[in-house]
Amino acid sequence: MSQLTLDHVDRDEALVEAVAELHGTTRAGFLRTAALGGAALLSTLAAPPAATAKVCDVEILNFGLRFERLQATFYTQADELGTIGSMSEAKRRWARTLGAHERAHVRIIKQVLGPKAGPRPSFDFGDANATDAAFTRTAVAMEDLTVALLTGIVPAVQDRRLTAALLGLLTVEARHAAWARNIVGASPAPRPFDEPKSVDAVRGTLARTRFIVGQPRMTAKRRPGYTG
């Protein structure tokens, strides 16, 4: 299986647009070709937001909402497809726990945003959650990316109460990433320090995955009960 990039995930570039609003588009070209979770992407995402970007807390939370919806739908569709059900008991517990957490994150962020919450994008994961191997590989990359994203955006939040809440979300996502890495036998803590990722960088990564589309598509005979 070839390296996963945002071109495969963010098909309608909803996340790419969100990142541009916060960090500009100067690094977009490079980010569209960087591997999801790769070292090159991580170092690019560590760059600070564009000085000219006019970022408000609502924009930051809406970007976070899009990303949490992406994750929640990824896990839920894998369950609906039977992918998670075919796994070992330990992996089923891992995948279903993370899926439940991501759905809870969506609900909480939507409650905080209220009527300011953005519309839900549609998703097309292709075969990224259709098999045990593909699902696991993509989940590990997603969890690593989420930790880097939250590390990058939390300092930009102006409301200190929201900062505290997002830090609580960050610590949970860090545990997700460690658990995911343990599942595949990778080191849960490969580096002494994590590099933060800007919204611009994450946006580019998601654009290359092409997971976000105009209309949802999946191979299951029935649609998932939850779509983010």
ZIBELBEL-V378894 format. One record per residue. N is the residue number from 0. SS is DSSP state (@ for helix, = for strand, . for the rest). PHI is phi in radians with two decimals (999 if undefined). D_FIRST is the distance of its C-alpha to the first C-alpha in Angstrom with 2 decimals. Layout:
N_SS_PHI_D_FIRST + N_SS_PHI_D_FIRST
//
This chain:
0_._999_0.00 + 1_._-1.21_3.85 + 2_._-1.08_6.68 + 3_._-1.48_8.42 + 4_=_-2.21_11.88 + 5_=_-1.15_15.03 + 6_=_-1.02_14.85 + 7_=_-1.46_12.44 + 8_._-1.90_15.02 + 9_._-1.63_18.55 + 10_._-1.09_19.11 + 11_._-1.71_22.89 + 12_._1.02_22.90 + 13_@_-1.11_25.15 + 14_@_-1.31_23.94 + 15_@_-1.10_24.04 + 16_@_-1.10_27.62 + 17_@_-1.11_28.55 + 18_@_-1.17_27.52 + 19_@_-1.07_29.45 + 20_@_-1.09_32.47 + 21_@_-1.61_32.42 + 22_@_-2.25_31.29 + 23_._1.42_31.57 + 24_._-2.13_29.10 + 25_._-1.10_29.65 + 26_._-1.76_26.25 + 27_@_-1.03_24.32 + 28_@_-1.02_23.25 + 29_@_-1.17_21.60 + 30_@_-1.13_20.06 + 31_._-1.20_18.29 + 32_._-1.92_16.15 + 33_._-1.33_15.80 + 34_=_-1.23_12.69 + 35_._-1.08_13.32 + 36_._1.44_15.17 + 37_._-1.35_15.34 + 38_@_-1.11_18.75 + 39_@_-1.11_19.60 + 40_@_-1.17_19.24 + 41_@_-1.05_21.25 + 42_@_-1.20_24.01 + 43_@_-1.20_24.31 + 44_@_-1.21_24.62 + 45_._-1.27_27.35 + 46_._-1.17_29.63 + 47_._-1.22_32.45 + 48_._-1.04_32.84 + 49_._-1.08_34.47 + 50_._-1.12_38.22 + 51_._-1.54_38.99 + 52_._-1.27_36.90 + 53_._-1.70_39.16 + 54_._-1.82_37.35 + 55_._-2.11_38.91 + 56_@_-1.06_38.03 + 57_@_-1.10_37.39 + 58_@_-1.13_34.73 + 59_@_-1.12_33.03 + 60_@_-1.15_33.19 + 61_@_-1.19_31.89 + 62_@_-1.14_28.81 + 63_@_-1.07_28.37 + 64_@_-1.12_28.95 + 65_@_-1.05_26.21 + 66_@_-1.20_23.69 + 67_@_-1.17_25.03 + 68_@_-1.11_24.90 + 69_@_-1.02_21.23 + 70_@_-1.14_20.61 + 71_@_-1.03_23.21 + 72_@_-1.19_21.84 + 73_@_-1.02_18.27 + 74_@_-1.21_19.81 + 75_@_-1.17_22.39 + 76_@_-1.12_20.22 + 77_@_-1.07_18.08 + 78_@_-1.20_21.51 + 79_@_-1.12_22.74 + 80_@_-1.28_19.83 + 81_._1.59_20.62 + 82_._-1.09_17.35 + 83_@_-1.18_19.47 + 84_@_-1.10_22.18 + 85_@_-1.51_20.11 + 86_._-1.45_19.51 + 87_._-1.17_21.97 + 88_@_-1.02_25.10 + 89_@_-1.13_24.28 + 90_@_-1.26_20.90 + 91_@_-1.08_22.61 + 92_@_-1.09_25.33 + 93_@_-1.07_23.05 + 94_@_-1.13_21.05 + 95_@_-1.27_24.28 + 96_@_-1.15_26.22 + 97_@_-1.12_23.91 + 98_@_-1.06_23.81 + 99_@_-1.12_27.61 + 100_@_-1.11_27.96 + 101_@_-1.13_25.94 + 102_@_-1.14_28.09 + 103_@_-1.14_31.14 + 104_@_-1.08_30.16 + 105_@_-1.05_29.97 + 106_@_-1.06_33.39 + 107_@_-1.17_34.98 + 108_@_-1.13_33.90 + 109_@_-1.09_35.02 + 110_@_-1.12_38.33 + 111_@_-1.14_38.83 + 112_@_-1.31_38.18 + 113_@_1.02_40.19 + 114_@_-1.18_40.87 + 115_@_-1.51_39.08 + 116_._-1.13_35.64 + 117_._-1.29_33.42 + 118_._-1.18_32.13 + 119_._-1.41_29.01 + 120_._-1.26_26.02 + 121_=_-1.68_24.03 + 122_=_-2.22_20.35 + 123_._-2.37_17.44 + 124_._-1.60_14.31 + 125_._0.99_12.73 + 126_._-1.74_10.45 + 127_._-1.18_9.96 + 128_._-2.21_12.91 + 129_._-1.56_13.01 + 130_._-2.28_11.91 + 131_@_-0.98_13.04 + 132_@_-1.10_9.86 + 133_@_-1.15_8.29 + 134_@_-1.06_11.90 + 135_@_-1.11_12.68 + 136_@_-1.06_10.07 + 137_@_-1.21_11.19 + 138_@_-1.09_14.74 + 139_@_-1.07_15.04 + 140_@_-1.10_14.13 + 141_@_-1.10_16.54 + 142_@_-1.17_19.27 + 143_@_-1.07_19.26 + 144_@_-1.12_19.47 + 145_@_-1.10_22.31 + 146_@_-1.08_24.33 + 147_@_-1.14_24.16 + 148_@_-1.09_25.13 + 149_@_-1.08_28.05 + 150_@_-1.09_29.22 + 151_@_-1.40_29.42 + 152_@_-1.62_31.17 + 153_@_-0.98_33.64 + 154_@_-1.11_36.00 + 155_@_-1.45_36.31 + 156_._-1.28_37.71 + 157_._-1.52_41.48 + 158_._-1.36_42.57 + 159_@_-1.09_42.84 + 160_@_-1.17_42.58 + 161_@_-1.19_39.19 + 162_@_-1.03_38.17 + 163_@_-1.08_39.11 + 164_@_-1.14_37.21 + 165_@_-1.20_34.02 + 166_@_-1.13_34.38 + 167_@_-1.12_34.54 + 168_@_-1.17_31.28 + 169_@_-1.05_29.73 + 170_@_-1.14_30.77 + 171_@_-1.16_29.28 + 172_@_-1.12_25.91 + 173_@_-1.13_26.10 + 174_@_-1.17_26.65 + 175_@_-1.01_23.66 + 176_@_-1.09_21.46 + 177_@_-1.13_23.19 + 178_@_-1.10_22.83 + 179_@_-1.08_19.08 + 180_@_-1.15_18.74 + 181_@_-1.13_21.11 + 182_@_-1.03_19.14 + 183_._-1.66_16.19 + 184_._1.38_18.80 + 185_._-1.63_18.54 + 186_._-1.14_21.83 + 187_._-1.13_23.14 + 188_._-2.34_25.12 + 189_._-1.27_23.52 + 190_._-2.30_26.05 + 191_._-1.26_29.77 + 192_._-2.39_29.35 + 193_._-1.60_26.75 + 194_._-1.61_26.42 + 195_._-1.24_27.17 + 196_._-2.11_25.30 + 197_._-1.31_27.32 + 198_@_-1.08_26.87 + 199_@_-1.01_26.27 + 200_@_-1.20_23.25 + 201_@_-1.14_21.78 + 202_@_-1.04_22.62 + 203_@_-1.10_20.68 + 204_@_-1.08_17.55 + 205_@_-1.16_17.95 + 206_@_-1.09_18.73 + 207_=_-1.26_15.45 + 208_=_-1.33_13.57 + 209_._1.02_15.97 + 210_._-1.33_16.39 + 211_=_-1.64_20.14 + 212_=_-2.34_21.59 + 213_._-1.23_25.07 + 214_._-2.27_24.76 + 215_._-1.24_22.60 + 216_._-2.38_20.38 + 217_._-2.71_18.85 + 218_._-1.58_18.58 + 219_._-1.19_21.17 + 220_._-1.26_24.68 + 221_._-2.17_26.31 + 222_._-1.30_25.63 + 223_._-1.16_25.18 + 224_._-1.28_28.48 + 225_._-2.39_27.55 + 226_._-2.22_25.82 + 227_._1.45_26.65
//
